[in-house]
């Protein structure tokens, strides 16, 4: 992967060189997967996971291998960029697999925060907490990603309880993914909410409503099937979200590659 610095932004794209993309012009993703991260001052006093920095949240749903190694390499090249990797053995921890253990350890050693995927729609509390235990005992991840999170009034306590349980066993970072906008009452039930997980880019104003009553550390987005973007859009969104991910990969499985 190469990179292009756009102001304080790095656009990662395979075969990209530093002079390929003028600032402010639309960036073509062509046939290559695309992700966006921030380039911050190496002299910053903030921690690598400081909340003032917008970073990358990566659905790393492939089996441990070359894509995982690529992410480790880029983290090593840009250590100040916060990266959260979501691993997904089987819509949950699946069965114990030493390749996942070694892969998680490699990601963590490079400074990447690793969280384990759990599908939560219509799944009982006991089942979910058993999955949390498996992620802790088998892979010692840093937190949990609650997919298919509810966004209707009345389920806030359920997810707050799951977060409390996760933290009680040492998995201290939780992300909930309703995939669409949610209610203000869900803020705080997890550390971070993915309120857009869909094809194309979310409109900037969709993050400028009630959301601005809270810090950006509460919000993220995941976009796929994106073929062009520009630096102005990314700069605007980094003021509104803690993590983002943008890819030109498409359905049926946009998350099995980088």
DAZINOR-V731976 format. One record per helix or strand of 2 or more residues. SS is the DSSP state (H for helix, E for strand). FROM is the first residue (numbers start at 0). TO is the last residue. If there is no record, write none. Layout:
ss->[SS & SS]
from->[FROM & FROM]
to->[TO & TO]
//
This chain:
ss->[E & E & E & E & E & H & E & H & E & H & E & H & E & H & E & H & H & H & E & E & H & E]
from->[1 & 8 & 26 & 33 & 54 & 65 & 82 & 97 & 112 & 124 & 142 & 155 & 172 & 183 & 191 & 203 & 209 & 215 & 218 & 227 & 230 & 242]
to->[5 & 12 & 27 & 37 & 59 & 76 & 86 & 108 & 118 & 138 & 146 & 167 & 176 & 185 & 198 & 206 & 212 & 217 & 223 & 228 & 237 & 245]
//
